[in-house]
Amino acid sequence: MELVKKNLFGVDYSIVDYESASNVIIEKALTKQSFGVSALAVHGLVIANWDIEFRNGLRRINMIVPDGQPIRWTLNNLYDVGLKNRVYGPTLTLEVLRKADKYGLGVFLYGSTSHTLGKFSDFIKRKYPNVMVSGVHVDRFRDASNEEDIADIAKINSSGAHIVLVGRGCPRQEVWVSQHVGKINAVMMAVGAAFDFHAGNVKQAPAVVQNAGLEWLFRLVLEPKRLWKRYLTTNSYFIYLLLKTKIKSGKDI
């Protein structure tokens, strides 16, 4: 499948839905192609505008899906691409696991804590019994040394995994995926919150809240001290980028 991409504020988003995105992932996984995927929401997009090194790294990721209703709305508004829904990382993870279950594929979990990895592994084994958890790697919560990175690559490649789910939080997970395209013989998916959600650590917003594009508000209520500054700055800057783009293009919002 040839991916159609549209540039949104400096980042190339693939115009995909859950079905097409998961099909691409499984297709690449079956032959253990080194392929990078990111579910990038407003937070990551704004960071890409602030950090040129991060933005350049994103260009090495093969498929960036429109995670977040504001991303979907803006792509539809600017390009009339007709996206009916966002491609939310945690939901995409479930769709990929569902299809991986049909083929008995191996999945490697990279990132987070040992407690979360244990709970997420149990979730996968219970819900998708034909998926093999090929291995796990607890996050160091720092950059790996060159020797550690070489060992990590060897560990993942020797595990036989077809898919590597990467849960290190944005932007660390995207940086890791971008740096390992061509080194890891599997599809690497930067899916962040999927680990905590499916491990049962964090409650997901109701569907009606997600569809309204207000999941950020739901999460802010749950974790105000951690998230208030992020959402105040990134959401405001996203609106600024949108207004600037619309003024230049002369289109209505």
C-alpha positions as CSV (number, residue, x, y, z in Angstrom):
1,M,0.0,0.0,0.0
2,E,1.3,3.4,-1.0
3,L,1.0,5.8,1.9
4,V,-0.6,9.2,1.1
5,K,1.0,11.9,3.3
6,K,0.0,15.5,4.1
7,N,2.3,18.0,5.8
8,L,0.8,19.5,8.9
9,F,2.9,22.3,10.5
10,G,6.2,20.6,9.4
11,V,5.2,17.0,10.1
12,D,4.1,14.5,7.4
13,Y,1.0,12.6,8.5
14,S,-0.2,9.5,6.7
15,I,-3.8,9.6,5.7
16,V,-4.9,6.4,7.2
17,D,-7.7,4.9,9.4
18,Y,-7.4,2.0,11.9
19,E,-8.0,-0.6,9.2
20,S,-5.4,0.7,6.7
21,A,-2.8,1.6,9.3
22,S,-3.0,-1.8,11.0
23,N,-2.9,-3.6,7.6
24,V,0.3,-1.8,6.7
25,I,1.8,-2.7,10.1
26,I,0.9,-6.4,9.8
27,E,2.1,-6.5,6.2
28,K,5.5,-5.2,7.3
29,A,5.6,-7.3,10.4
30,L,5.0,-10.6,8.6
31,T,8.3,-10.1,6.8
32,K,10.1,-8.4,9.8
33,Q,10.7,-5.2,7.9
34,S,12.3,-2.4,9.9
35,F,9.5,0.1,9.9
36,G,8.7,3.0,12.2
37,V,5.3,4.1,13.3
38,S,4.2,7.0,15.6
39,A,0.8,7.9,16.8
40,L,1.5,11.7,17.1
41,A,-1.0,14.0,18.8
42,V,-0.9,17.7,19.4
43,H,1.7,17.5,22.1
44,G,4.2,15.8,19.7
45,L,3.4,18.0,16.8
46,V,4.1,21.2,18.8
47,I,7.3,19.8,20.1
48,A,8.4,19.1,16.5
49,N,7.8,22.8,15.8
50,W,9.9,23.9,18.8
51,D,12.7,21.3,18.3
52,I,14.3,21.0,14.8
53,E,16.3,18.0,15.8
54,F,13.1,16.2,16.8
55,R,11.3,17.3,13.7
56,N,14.2,15.9,11.5
57,G,14.0,12.6,13.4
58,L,10.3,12.3,12.7
59,R,11.2,12.3,9.0
60,R,12.8,8.9,9.5
61,I,9.6,7.4,10.8
62,N,7.7,5.7,8.0
63,M,4.2,6.2,9.1
64,I,2.9,9.0,11.4
65,V,-0.8,8.5,12.1
66,P,-3.2,11.3,13.1
67,D,-3.7,10.6,16.8
68,G,-6.0,13.3,18.2
69,Q,-9.2,14.8,17.1
70,P,-7.6,18.3,16.5
71,I,-5.1,16.7,14.2
72,R,-7.9,14.9,12.2
73,W,-10.1,18.1,12.1
74,T,-7.2,20.2,10.9
75,L,-6.1,17.7,8.2
76,N,-9.7,17.5,7.0
77,N,-10.0,21.3,7.0
78,L,-6.7,22.1,5.2
79,Y,-6.7,19.2,2.8
80,D,-10.2,17.8,2.6
81,V,-8.9,14.3,3.1
82,G,-12.2,12.9,4.6
83,L,-10.7,11.3,7.7
84,K,-13.7,9.9,9.6
85,N,-11.9,9.3,12.9
86,R,-8.5,9.8,14.5
87,V,-6.1,6.9,14.8
88,Y,-5.6,6.8,18.5
89,G,-2.4,5.0,19.7
90,P,-4.0,2.8,22.3
91,T,-6.9,1.7,20.0
92,L,-4.4,1.1,17.1
93,T,-2.4,-1.1,19.4
94,L,-5.5,-3.2,20.1
95,E,-6.3,-3.5,16.4
96,V,-2.7,-4.5,15.6
97,L,-2.8,-7.1,18.4
98,R,-6.1,-8.5,17.1
99,K,-4.6,-9.0,13.7
100,A,-1.3,-10.3,15.1
101,D,-3.3,-12.9,17.0
102,K,-4.5,-14.4,13.7
103,Y,-0.9,-14.9,12.6
104,G,0.6,-15.8,15.9
105,L,3.1,-13.0,15.7
106,G,5.6,-12.1,18.4
107,V,5.5,-8.8,20.2
108,F,8.3,-7.1,22.2
109,L,7.5,-4.5,24.8
110,Y,10.0,-1.7,25.2
111,G,9.7,0.9,27.9
112,S,7.8,1.7,31.1
113,T,8.3,0.0,34.4
114,S,8.5,-3.7,35.3
115,H,5.2,-3.4,37.1
116,T,3.4,-2.0,34.0
117,L,5.1,-4.4,31.6
118,G,4.0,-7.3,33.7
119,K,0.4,-6.2,33.7
120,F,0.4,-5.3,30.0
121,S,2.0,-8.7,29.2
122,D,-0.8,-10.4,31.2
123,F,-3.4,-8.4,29.3
124,I,-2.0,-9.4,25.9
125,K,-1.8,-13.1,26.9
126,R,-5.3,-13.1,28.2
127,K,-6.9,-11.2,25.3
128,Y,-4.8,-12.4,22.4
129,P,-3.6,-15.9,23.3
130,N,-1.9,-16.5,19.9
131,V,0.3,-13.5,20.3
132,M,3.7,-14.4,21.8
133,V,5.2,-11.8,24.1
134,S,8.7,-12.3,22.8
135,G,10.4,-10.2,25.4
136,V,10.3,-7.0,27.5
137,H,12.7,-4.3,28.3
138,V,12.2,-2.0,31.3
139,D,12.9,1.7,30.5
140,R,16.2,3.1,32.0
141,F,14.5,6.5,32.0
142,R,17.7,7.9,30.4
143,D,19.5,7.6,27.1
144,A,21.3,4.2,26.6
145,S,25.0,4.2,26.2
146,N,26.4,3.0,22.9
147,E,27.2,-0.4,24.4
148,E,23.7,-0.7,26.0
149,D,22.0,0.3,22.8
150,I,23.9,-2.4,20.8
151,A,22.9,-4.9,23.4
152,D,19.2,-3.8,23.3
153,I,19.2,-4.1,19.5
154,A,20.7,-7.6,19.7
155,K,18.1,-8.6,22.4
156,I,15.2,-7.5,20.4
157,N,16.4,-8.9,17.1
158,S,17.2,-12.3,18.7
159,S,13.8,-12.4,20.4
160,G,12.0,-13.2,17.1
161,A,9.6,-10.3,17.6
162,H,7.6,-9.1,14.6
163,I,6.4,-5.9,16.4
164,V,8.0,-3.8,19.0
165,L,5.6,-1.7,21.1
166,V,7.5,1.3,22.4
167,G,6.0,3.1,25.5
168,R,8.5,5.8,26.6
169,G,6.3,8.8,26.4
170,C,6.5,11.5,23.7
171,P,9.0,12.6,22.5
172,R,11.4,10.0,23.9
173,Q,9.6,7.1,22.2
174,E,9.6,8.8,18.8
175,V,13.3,9.6,19.1
176,W,14.0,6.0,19.9
177,V,12.0,4.7,17.0
178,S,13.6,7.2,14.5
179,Q,17.1,6.1,15.7
180,H,16.4,2.4,15.2
181,V,14.8,2.3,11.8
182,G,17.1,0.1,9.8
183,K,18.6,-1.5,13.0
184,I,15.6,-3.3,14.5
185,N,14.2,-6.1,12.3
186,A,10.5,-5.5,13.2
187,V,7.8,-2.9,13.1
188,M,8.3,-0.3,15.9
189,M,5.2,1.4,17.2
190,A,5.5,4.5,19.4
191,V,2.2,4.2,21.3
192,G,2.9,5.8,24.6
193,A,-0.2,5.8,26.8
194,A,-1.3,2.4,25.5
195,F,1.0,0.7,28.0
196,D,-0.7,2.4,31.1
197,F,-4.2,2.2,29.6
198,H,-4.1,-1.5,28.8
199,A,-2.2,-2.4,31.9
200,G,-5.1,-0.8,33.8
201,N,-2.9,1.9,35.5
202,V,-4.7,4.9,34.0
203,K,-8.4,5.3,33.2
204,Q,-9.4,6.2,29.7
205,A,-11.8,8.9,28.8
206,P,-15.3,7.9,27.8
207,A,-15.9,7.6,24.1
208,V,-18.1,10.7,24.0
209,V,-15.3,12.7,25.5
210,Q,-12.7,11.3,23.1
211,N,-14.9,12.0,20.1
212,A,-15.4,15.6,21.2
213,G,-11.7,16.1,21.3
214,L,-11.7,16.7,25.0
215,E,-9.6,13.8,26.2
216,W,-6.9,16.2,27.2
217,L,-9.4,17.9,29.6
218,F,-10.3,14.5,31.1
219,R,-6.7,13.6,31.7
220,L,-6.0,17.1,33.0
221,V,-8.7,16.6,35.7
222,L,-7.1,13.3,36.7
223,E,-3.5,14.6,36.7
224,P,-3.6,18.4,37.0
225,K,-0.1,18.9,38.6
226,R,1.6,16.9,35.9
227,L,-0.3,18.0,32.8
228,W,-1.6,21.6,33.3
229,K,1.6,23.3,31.9
230,R,1.8,20.9,29.0
231,Y,-1.7,21.4,27.8
232,L,-1.7,25.2,28.4
233,T,1.4,25.7,26.3
234,T,1.0,23.0,23.6
235,N,-2.8,23.5,23.0
236,S,-2.3,27.3,22.8
237,Y,0.6,27.0,20.4
238,F,-1.3,24.5,18.2
239,I,-4.1,27.1,17.9
240,Y,-1.6,29.7,17.0
241,L,-0.1,27.5,14.3
242,L,-3.6,26.8,12.9
243,L,-4.6,30.5,12.8
244,K,-1.3,31.5,11.2
245,T,-1.8,28.8,8.5
246,K,-5.4,29.7,7.9
247,I,-4.6,33.4,7.6
248,K,-1.8,32.7,5.0
249,S,-4.1,30.4,3.0
250,G,-7.1,32.6,3.2
251,K,-9.3,29.7,4.1
252,D,-12.1,29.7,6.7
253,I,-11.5,27.8,9.9
